[in-house]
Amino acid sequence: MIKKFLNWILRFFINMRWVVQEAFVLSKNSLLANKMRSFLSLLGVTIGIFSVILIFTFIDGLERSIRESVESIGGNVVYIQKWPWLFGEGEYPWWKYLERPLPKYEEYAELKKYVDEEQYAITFCASVFSSAPVKYNKNSISDFRIISCTYEYARVRGINLSAGRYFSASEFNQGKNVVIIGHSIAKNLFGDPILALNQDVSYNGKKLKVIGVLKQEGKNIFDASLDEVILLPYLFASKFLSVKSENAGPYIAVKPLIDAIDESQLLSQLNLQMRKIRRLKPSEEDNFALNQSSLIEQNMQSLFSVLSLAGWIIGGFSILVSAFGIANIMFVSVKERVSVIGIQKALGATKIFILLQFLIESVILTMFGGIIGLMITFIAIYLLQPYVDLSIKLSASNVLLAINISFLTGIISGFVPAYSASLLDPIEAMREA
């Protein structure tokens, strides 16, 4: 019994292989014989695939850029600040946030006493946009940002040096006039970033010794790159910069050093300790915000969903129109080949052979349209890349999506005409011819 079943399966696949091969040859001949009709049929699929895949490629690039930007500022870092990043729903009580005090260096020092340093890295930072140029000999640069930070900044932010070293604890504590400069600043001032090491640069009448150069990061969507940044020890910068002002945006950053630490537990602990430090009564509201960079990525998901829906609507409409066009052309093709179908049936062609013949023809049309659409998408990405800040590339998942859409469009649009052709009576078909 099993042997008969296996033999039947083997004969079935051998016959199907012959049927598919013959149907493919007949379909190819039909498409080549009607070049203009074939071209117009695949044009709609080409436009649809191009629209869908190009939009999805840009969405992937935007999503990848946001993820990289979040990681660059610390995906699991909690920022203690005056203003919240997200205000939630309802009325925005701006007057309450306006009255809040700014985070202070003294609060950072107190927080370090309460929080376990083996589990958390805590840093205090203030960002100041330059109002004076940094000079070296005749070269100068003014478009940069100063980050005055405490010693733990490297563990919280995560920085990479291309040359030199990071600050020592004593340099921070003593307020030494040492500096770490970004890649772009070093390149503009010295030509070769390596030449910046151990050189003295001048800023606001102060001499700063370059002890390190940051590795190039490139631009990101949150403008958080360190390429155009100067890092100064906080206690030194506070002597001559307005690091305590609202414009400096001071903040305390806390990063778990152990992955297993529960995020909600960390937020609860920080909230409790900050209330203690600021001596808030139980009835009083928090006068600080606990911001998480990971929330940005989560809230951007709704934007990605809208953009994906827009991509499906724009491209889907083109694909739908092309599907109707292919179905209509396939009906015409069936009508033109009624006599051929009648002869094939009279010679013993089965319904499945006739069905596959027209289905394969429809799939070939849509697959060629999809391939051309992918090629145009690739060319468009290559031409657009120099003009956009996003890193866009045609991913394997989007290529696979285009192939699947093309294949399903061919099956769906070609099934009804193919099925109607398979049901034709051979005598009636030859008579109609």
Secondary structure, DSSP 8 states (H G I E B T S, - for coil): -HHHHHHHHHHHHHHHHHHHHHHHHHHHHHHHHTHHHHHHHHHHHHHHHHHHHHHHHHHHHHHHHHHHHHHHH-TT-EEEESS-S---SS---HHHHHTS----HHHHHHHHHHS-TTTEEEEEEEEEE-SS-EEETTEEE-S-EEEEE-TTHIIIII--EEEE----HHHHHTT--EEEE-HHHHHHHHSSGGGGTT-EEEETTEEEEEEEEE------TTS--STTEEEEEHHHHTTTS-TTSTTT--EEEEEESSTTS-HHHHHHHHHHHHHHHTT--TTS--SSEEEETHHHHHHHHHHHHHHHHHHHHHHHHHHHHHHHHHHHHHHHHHHHTHHHHHHHHHTT--HHHHHHHHHHHHHHHHHHHHHHHHHHHHHHHHHHGGG-SS-----HHHHHHHHHHHHHHHHHHHHHHHHHHHT--HHHHHHH-
